[in-house]
Amino acid sequence: MTREFSYQYRQDYLLDLSKDVQDLVVVGGGITGAGILLDATTRGMKAALFEMQDFAEGTSSRSTKLVHGGLRYLKQFEFSLVKEVGRERAIVFENGPHVTKSEPMLLPIIKKGSIGPIGALFGMWLYDKLAGVKDKEKRRILNKISVQALEPFLRDDILRSGVYYYEYRTDDSRLAMEVIKEAIDRKANALNYCKVTGFLYNGDKISGVQVTDLLTGNTYEVKAKAVVNATGPWVDETDAFDNTSRQNKLLLSKGVHIVVDASKLPIGQAMYFDAGAGRMVFAIPREGKVYIGTTETEYKQEISRPQITKEDRNYLLGAVNAMFHDIRLNPEDVESGWAGLRPLIKQEGKKPGEISRKDETFVYPSGLISIAGGKLTGYRKMAERIVDLVSQRLQQQYQLSFSPCVTDKTPISGGKVGGSEHFDQYVEQKVKEVKLPGWSEEEVRKIVHRYGSNCDLVFAITNSRIIAGHGLSPARVAELEYSIRHEMTVSPLDFFVRRTSAAYFDIQTVLKEKDEVFAYMEQRLHWNSSISTKFRLDLERELEYLTSLKK
Ligand code: FAD
């Protein structure tokens, strides 16, 4: 019987790994590491991944959550980047239409704005060409009246015209999770809360990793023929374990997003607009809220918990208030938010906003491979390049041969819905079929949208043995149980922040349900008192921080 991807089996997984030799160990469980794990596994490599926090707890749960062609990179003449990520977004969408959705976007052209009508026309034409945009999603140039019909709150005195085009909105942490789960289904191993604390060597060549399970303090040695460092903002820190590595490559740039209720900023579709001084911000509707971002400031403090400052928040509120009439967002309107760090490769004399978003691969004399930079959108292609390299090296050193990359045609977990064009039909069919006691139609719909072809596993939980005596709805328990059994959810924050994003988009419910969820998990997962105290403190500290963003 295959073991569930669950907290319960962590010790078994770790013991098994310490007795075996992997073809590849990936350090870091953000989208970059997740993509590499899946690619390696689909080619037949025995592969394992270690993540020191929760999966995607680094930058990969803190992005603008767009799978996009990167329109703004045209201004920096990054044509090849726009071409690659533009084409990738179609693949990412096709392989997981439950996580990524097409999102109409309006770009208002304003007087003295950073994009003029001619620039917009040319830029969009080039973007459509480079990014291979589908016919039905090609840009439309709108006159002022049409823009106002779409967005009556835009300021009349500065508006000139607009462009209507399409981006893709994703759920970044769920994307990483579904990619990891697909690799797990194909016999890979992945563990969160396991920190790589050093490398193993055979002579002067890297031969594995030393791992500490942060939940127990136990340390393990895991042997591997190849090791890839995919630790995003921590790449320099992880490379420092290897004395053949190059240091000081990264420049970290912080970007923040804030969340307000949709009634406070009632926009009809996502928007991308001028924020002054040549910068642009997004306002993106999601689940009855609108999130607004982002900023770009160099960051030199502690990497794990970047924070939103009052200046960051006020800058974003000011950008919205300057663009719309009769909309006055105040600090009290901010319900939640997040800050993330872009791991950029330093370029002499360039500010964060000017640095290329291209990824770069470093191969050191020890054999350690490190990857840094890049975008969420390009994760699959980045993984393909890295695993091509690993495959070549394993062929040269061990005469092992692996098949070529197939991830462009590999649906991720939950994505087996018969192709993106059938997803809406799939959702409606399920909503019609599934009738469960205590579930509303809306709850069924939400589960199908979130879990795609895994939704039946969530629904089946309602009929299985679960802990009684809690005050949670059947739908909530099913989702929580699913995440415990199949998504290695370890702490309440894993559930509230990265499995469901409720801490960002439904904080009122989180505040209402936090004690029940905590009690359910404590009983279900048999936490000892020190784990229980730690998780309680982490939960309270995070919720206090999120609710303080309005002050
Ligand atoms: P991370 O997600 O940070 O993953 C690295 C992981 O390594 C972390 O989880 C960390 O805990 C782990 N780790 C570190 N050290 C160790 C160790 N010793 N042992 C084990 N694990 C370790 N891209 C887009 O395509 N679209 C967007 O809309 C977009 N918006 C963005 C907005 C902002 C504000 C930011 C900051 C970035 C945005 N990006 C976007 C870029 C994108 O989010 C990043 O490129 C991507 O998430 C980086 O993923 P990663 O896996 O490389 O890094």
Boltz pocket constraint, residues with backbone or C-beta under 6 A from the ligand:
constraints:
  - pocket:
      binder: B
      contacts: [[A, 27], [A, 28], [A, 29], [A, 30], [A, 31], [A, 32], [A, 33], [A, 50], [A, 51], [A, 52], [A, 53], [A, 54], [A, 55], [A, 56], [A, 57], [A, 58], [A, 59], [A, 60], [A, 61], [A, 62], [A, 63], [A, 64], [A, 65], [A, 66], [A, 67], [A, 68], [A, 194], [A, 195], [A, 196], [A, 197], [A, 230], [A, 231], [A, 232], [A, 233], [A, 234], [A, 238], [A, 253], [A, 254], [A, 255], [A, 256], [A, 294], [A, 295], [A, 339], [A, 340], [A, 341], [A, 342], [A, 371], [A, 373], [A, 374], [A, 375], [A, 376], [A, 377], [A, 378]]
      max_distance: 6.0
